[in-house]
Amino acid sequence: MELFPTRCCSVPGTWRWMLGVAAVPAIVQFVLMLFLPESPRWLYWKDEKAQAIAVLEKIYDSDRLEEEVELLASSSMHEFQADNTASYLDIFKSKELRLAFFAGAGLQAFQQFTGINTVMYYSPTIVQMAGFTSNKLALLLSLIVAAMNAAGTIVGIYLIDRCGRRHLALTSLSGVVISLVILAMAFILQSSSSLCMAAANGTCQGVLGWFAVAGLALYIAFFSPGMGPVPWAVNSEIYPEAYRGMCGGMSATVNWISNLIVAQTFLSIVGLVGTGVTFLIIAGIAVLAFIFVALYVPETKGLSFEQVEQLWKERAWGSRGNCQSLLGAAP
């Protein structure tokens, strides 16, 4: 069996169809962006208070609206001045910001290095191992896997405020490790010809194929609700307002660089050590990710931005955190 199907979608018309379908989400997003309002904080900074309140009215009921407007009014001027004085060097000068960025960027890196894109890239091959020899059928089943990933992310959005970010990430990584081991064993056993030589009718191959498909389904089921949305949610919450845009953008860059590294090295590693061992290596990285989340990522569920900022101060300075200013403390 070839590692990656070479005949899949070889018809030029099929390629045009696939490229056309890929444009549909971009068109939908463009149309929806036309109806996306500006941030109330940004509108308040621009002295467009009526528009800011109109946006808040769409989010909060009348009982909460007045409180939110008061908070916006009291914090807008301070945050606007902070945004004008913030710099990238501050992120590395301040111990609190360094800890926050380390946690946020680490989550983004581990999201990629725990194998989501390698599993998605490999899904046609995995379903072919299950006995679905048609390339078109393998592609269709891989699209179903992608749909599972999207559905799991929606489940994660529902769970993230109920279970908490940290707990959801740890549960997700536990399942990811188990499913990657299943995938690895399926490939290792499938590549061992001595185990299946007696099964001339291909029964052994089919069983191992379904074993691999089970590992794939489990991986998507565990990854998509947890390590899919959690890194993005946490990165939107753990930085002070003045540095949220800079730190969030830098963390997103770490995510894409990690994705590039995975995409460029995956096939080379498969060629050197084999597919099964490669998935075992990714499982080991997932174990490291579990340890990283347990040690360095705090729970931000239900915390205000001010409470999160204080949390980082306490982690950076211990009991002295109450006396330290965000940027005035020595690194």
C-alpha positions as CSV (number, residue, x, y, z in Angstrom):
1,M,0.0,0.0,0.0
2,E,1.4,3.4,-0.9
3,L,1.9,5.9,1.9
4,F,0.0,8.7,0.2
5,P,-2.5,8.1,-2.7
6,T,-0.9,9.4,-5.9
7,R,-4.0,9.1,-8.1
8,C,-6.4,10.8,-5.8
9,C,-8.1,13.8,-7.5
10,S,-5.9,13.4,-10.6
11,V,-8.6,14.6,-12.9
12,P,-8.2,18.3,-13.7
13,G,-11.9,18.9,-13.3
14,T,-11.8,17.5,-9.8
15,W,-9.0,19.9,-8.8
16,R,-11.0,22.9,-10.1
17,W,-14.0,21.6,-8.1
18,M,-11.9,21.4,-4.9
19,L,-10.4,24.8,-5.4
20,G,-13.9,26.3,-6.0
21,V,-15.2,24.7,-2.8
22,A,-12.3,26.1,-0.8
23,A,-13.4,29.6,-1.9
24,V,-16.9,29.2,-0.4
25,P,-15.8,29.7,3.3
26,A,-13.8,32.8,2.4
27,I,-16.9,34.3,0.6
28,V,-19.1,33.5,3.6
29,Q,-16.6,35.0,6.0
30,F,-16.3,38.1,3.9
31,V,-20.1,38.6,3.8
32,L,-20.4,38.0,7.6
33,M,-17.6,40.5,8.3
34,L,-19.6,43.2,6.7
35,F,-22.1,42.9,9.6
36,L,-19.4,42.6,12.3
37,P,-19.5,45.7,14.6
38,E,-16.5,47.6,15.8
39,S,-15.2,46.9,19.3
40,P,-17.1,49.0,21.9
41,R,-13.7,49.9,23.5
42,W,-12.3,51.1,20.2
43,L,-15.5,53.2,19.6
44,Y,-15.3,54.7,23.0
45,W,-11.6,55.6,22.4
46,K,-12.7,57.4,19.2
47,D,-15.3,59.3,21.2
48,E,-18.2,57.5,19.4
49,K,-20.0,56.7,22.6
50,A,-23.4,56.3,21.2
51,Q,-22.2,53.6,18.7
52,A,-20.3,51.9,21.5
53,I,-23.4,51.7,23.7
54,A,-25.5,50.4,20.7
55,V,-23.0,47.5,20.3
56,L,-23.2,46.8,24.0
57,E,-27.0,46.7,23.9
58,K,-26.8,43.8,21.5
59,I,-24.7,41.8,24.0
60,Y,-26.0,42.6,27.4
61,D,-29.5,42.9,28.9
62,S,-30.7,46.2,30.5
63,D,-29.6,45.2,34.0
64,R,-26.0,44.6,33.0
65,L,-25.8,47.3,30.3
66,E,-25.4,50.2,32.7
67,E,-22.6,48.5,34.6
68,E,-20.7,47.7,31.4
69,V,-21.0,51.3,30.2
70,E,-19.6,52.5,33.5
71,L,-16.7,50.1,33.4
72,L,-16.0,51.1,29.8
73,A,-16.0,54.8,30.6
74,S,-13.7,54.4,33.7
75,S,-11.1,52.2,31.9
76,S,-11.1,53.6,28.3
77,M,-8.8,56.6,28.9
78,H,-6.3,54.6,30.9
79,E,-6.2,51.8,28.4
80,F,-5.9,54.2,25.4
81,Q,-2.9,55.9,27.0
82,A,-1.4,52.5,27.8
83,D,-1.8,51.3,24.2
84,N,0.1,54.4,23.0
85,T,3.1,53.7,25.2
86,A,3.2,49.9,24.9
87,S,6.1,48.3,23.1
88,Y,7.2,44.8,22.1
89,L,10.3,45.1,24.4
90,D,8.0,45.5,27.4
91,I,6.8,41.9,26.9
92,F,10.3,40.6,27.6
93,K,11.3,43.1,30.2
94,S,8.3,42.3,32.5
95,K,8.4,39.0,34.4
96,E,4.6,38.9,34.5
97,L,4.3,39.4,30.7
98,R,7.1,36.9,30.0
99,L,5.2,34.2,32.0
100,A,1.9,35.0,30.3
101,F,3.5,35.0,26.8
102,F,5.3,31.7,27.6
103,A,2.0,30.1,28.5
104,G,0.1,31.5,25.5
105,A,2.8,30.8,22.9
106,G,3.5,27.3,24.4
107,L,-0.1,26.4,24.0
108,Q,-0.1,27.5,20.4
109,A,3.1,25.6,19.6
110,F,1.8,22.4,21.3
111,Q,-1.5,22.7,19.4
112,Q,0.5,22.0,16.2
113,F,3.2,19.7,17.6
114,T,0.6,17.3,19.0
115,G,-0.2,16.3,15.5
116,I,-3.6,17.8,14.4
117,N,-2.4,18.6,10.9
118,T,-0.4,15.4,10.5
119,V,-3.5,13.4,11.4
120,M,-5.6,15.4,9.0
121,Y,-3.0,15.0,6.2
122,Y,-2.9,11.3,6.8
123,S,-6.6,10.7,7.0
124,P,-7.0,9.4,3.4
125,T,-4.2,6.9,3.9
126,I,-5.7,5.7,7.2
127,V,-9.1,5.1,5.7
128,Q,-7.5,3.2,2.9
129,M,-5.9,0.9,5.4
130,A,-9.4,0.1,6.6
131,G,-10.1,-1.5,3.2
132,F,-11.6,1.5,1.3
133,T,-9.4,1.2,-1.8
134,S,-11.2,3.8,-3.8
135,N,-9.3,7.0,-3.8
136,K,-12.5,9.1,-4.1
137,L,-14.1,7.2,-1.2
138,A,-11.0,7.7,0.9
139,L,-11.1,11.5,0.1
140,L,-14.8,11.5,1.1
141,L,-14.2,9.8,4.4
142,S,-11.3,12.2,5.1
143,L,-13.8,15.1,4.5
144,I,-16.1,13.4,7.1
145,V,-13.1,13.5,9.5
146,A,-12.7,17.2,8.8
147,A,-16.4,17.7,9.5
148,M,-15.9,15.8,12.8
149,N,-13.2,18.3,13.7
150,A,-15.5,21.2,13.0
151,A,-18.3,19.7,15.1
152,G,-15.9,18.9,17.9
153,T,-14.8,22.5,18.0
154,I,-18.5,23.6,18.5
155,V,-18.7,21.1,21.4
156,G,-15.6,22.7,22.8
157,I,-17.2,26.1,22.7
158,Y,-20.1,24.7,24.7
159,L,-17.8,23.0,27.3
160,I,-15.1,25.7,27.7
161,D,-17.0,27.8,30.1
162,R,-18.5,24.8,32.0
163,C,-15.4,22.7,32.4
164,G,-12.7,25.4,32.4
165,R,-9.9,26.0,29.9
166,R,-7.2,24.2,31.8
167,H,-9.3,21.1,32.7
168,L,-10.6,20.8,29.2
169,A,-7.0,21.0,27.7
170,L,-5.7,18.4,30.1
171,T,-8.6,16.0,29.4
172,S,-8.1,16.6,25.6
173,L,-4.4,15.8,25.8
174,S,-5.0,12.6,27.8
175,G,-7.3,11.4,25.0
176,V,-4.8,12.6,22.3
177,V,-2.0,10.5,23.8
178,I,-4.2,7.3,23.9
179,S,-5.5,7.8,20.4
180,L,-2.0,8.5,19.0
181,V,-0.7,5.3,20.6
182,I,-3.6,3.4,18.9
183,L,-2.7,4.9,15.5
184,A,1.0,4.2,16.0
185,M,0.3,0.5,16.9
186,A,-2.0,0.1,13.9
187,F,0.7,1.3,11.5
188,I,3.5,-0.7,13.2
189,L,1.5,-3.9,13.1
190,Q,0.3,-3.3,9.5
191,S,3.9,-2.8,8.4
192,S,5.0,-6.1,10.0
193,S,4.4,-8.6,7.2
194,S,5.0,-11.6,9.4
195,L,1.9,-10.9,11.4
196,C,-0.4,-11.0,8.4
197,M,1.2,-13.5,6.1
198,A,-1.2,-16.2,7.3
199,A,-4.2,-14.1,6.5
200,A,-4.2,-14.5,2.7
201,N,-7.7,-13.2,2.5
202,G,-6.7,-9.8,4.0
203,T,-8.7,-10.2,7.2
204,C,-5.8,-9.2,9.3
205,Q,-5.2,-6.1,7.2
206,G,-8.8,-5.1,7.4
207,V,-8.9,-5.5,11.2
208,L,-5.7,-3.3,11.6
209,G,-7.3,-0.8,9.2
210,W,-10.4,-0.4,11.4
211,F,-8.1,-0.2,14.4
212,A,-6.4,2.8,12.7
213,V,-9.7,4.4,11.9
214,A,-10.8,4.0,15.5
215,G,-7.6,5.8,16.6
216,L,-8.3,8.5,14.1
217,A,-11.8,9.0,15.3
218,L,-10.7,9.1,18.9
219,Y,-8.0,11.6,18.2
220,I,-10.4,14.0,16.5
221,A,-13.0,13.4,19.3
222,F,-10.5,14.4,22.0
223,F,-8.5,17.0,20.2
224,S,-11.2,19.2,18.6
225,P,-13.1,20.2,21.8
226,G,-10.0,20.9,23.8
227,M,-6.7,21.6,22.2
228,G,-8.5,23.0,19.2
229,P,-10.2,26.1,20.8
230,V,-8.5,26.3,24.2
231,P,-5.2,27.9,23.0
232,W,-7.1,30.7,21.2
233,A,-9.4,31.3,24.1
234,V,-6.6,31.4,26.7
235,N,-4.5,33.8,24.5
236,S,-7.5,36.2,24.4
237,E,-7.7,36.3,28.2
238,I,-4.2,36.1,29.8
239,Y,-2.6,39.4,28.6
240,P,-3.2,43.0,29.9
241,E,-5.3,45.1,27.6
242,A,-2.4,47.2,26.4
243,Y,-0.4,44.1,25.3
244,R,-3.3,41.8,24.2
245,G,-3.0,42.6,20.5
246,M,0.8,42.3,20.4
247,C,1.0,39.1,22.5
248,G,-1.9,37.5,20.7
249,G,-0.4,38.3,17.3
250,M,3.0,36.9,18.4
251,S,1.4,33.7,19.8
252,A,-0.5,33.3,16.5
253,T,2.8,33.6,14.7
254,V,4.3,30.9,16.9
255,N,1.3,28.7,15.9
256,W,1.9,29.1,12.1
257,I,5.7,28.7,12.4
258,S,5.0,25.4,14.3
259,N,2.6,24.4,11.6
260,L,5.3,25.1,9.0
261,I,7.8,23.0,10.9
262,V,5.4,20.1,11.2
263,A,4.5,20.2,7.5
264,Q,8.1,20.4,6.4
265,T,9.5,17.7,8.6
266,F,6.7,15.1,8.9
267,L,7.3,13.2,5.7
268,S,11.1,13.2,6.3
269,I,10.6,11.7,9.8
270,V,8.2,9.1,8.3
271,G,10.8,8.2,5.8
272,L,13.5,7.8,8.4
273,V,11.7,6.0,11.2
274,G,8.4,4.9,9.8
275,T,4.8,6.0,10.2
276,G,4.1,4.1,13.4
277,V,7.2,5.4,15.2
278,T,6.4,8.9,14.0
279,F,3.0,8.8,15.7
280,L,4.7,7.5,18.9
281,I,7.0,10.5,18.8
282,I,4.0,12.8,18.5
283,A,2.4,10.9,21.4
284,G,5.5,11.7,23.5
285,I,5.1,15.4,22.5
286,A,1.5,15.3,23.7
287,V,2.7,14.0,27.1
288,L,5.1,17.0,27.3
289,A,2.2,19.2,26.4
290,F,0.1,17.7,29.3
291,I,3.0,18.5,31.7
292,F,3.3,22.0,30.3
293,V,-0.4,22.8,30.7
294,A,-0.4,21.3,34.2
295,L,2.6,23.5,35.3
296,Y,2.4,26.7,33.4
297,V,-1.2,27.4,32.3
298,P,-3.5,28.8,34.9
299,E,-7.3,28.5,34.9
300,T,-8.9,31.7,33.7
301,K,-12.5,30.6,33.8
302,G,-14.7,33.2,35.5
303,L,-11.8,35.6,36.1
304,S,-11.9,39.3,35.1
305,F,-8.9,40.7,33.2
306,E,-7.8,42.5,36.4
307,Q,-7.9,39.2,38.3
308,V,-5.9,37.5,35.6
309,E,-3.3,40.3,35.7
310,Q,-3.1,39.9,39.4
311,L,-2.7,36.2,39.0
312,W,0.4,36.7,36.9
313,K,1.9,39.1,39.4
314,E,1.5,36.6,42.1
315,R,3.1,33.9,40.0
316,A,6.0,36.2,39.2
317,W,6.6,37.7,42.6
318,G,4.7,35.6,45.1
319,S,3.3,37.5,48.0
320,R,5.1,40.6,46.7
321,G,2.7,40.6,43.7
322,N,0.4,43.1,45.4
323,C,3.2,45.6,45.6
324,Q,4.6,45.2,42.1
325,S,3.5,47.3,39.1
326,L,3.2,45.5,35.8
327,L,6.2,47.2,34.2
328,G,7.9,48.9,37.1
329,A,9.3,45.7,38.6
330,A,12.8,44.6,37.8
331,P,12.9,41.6,35.4
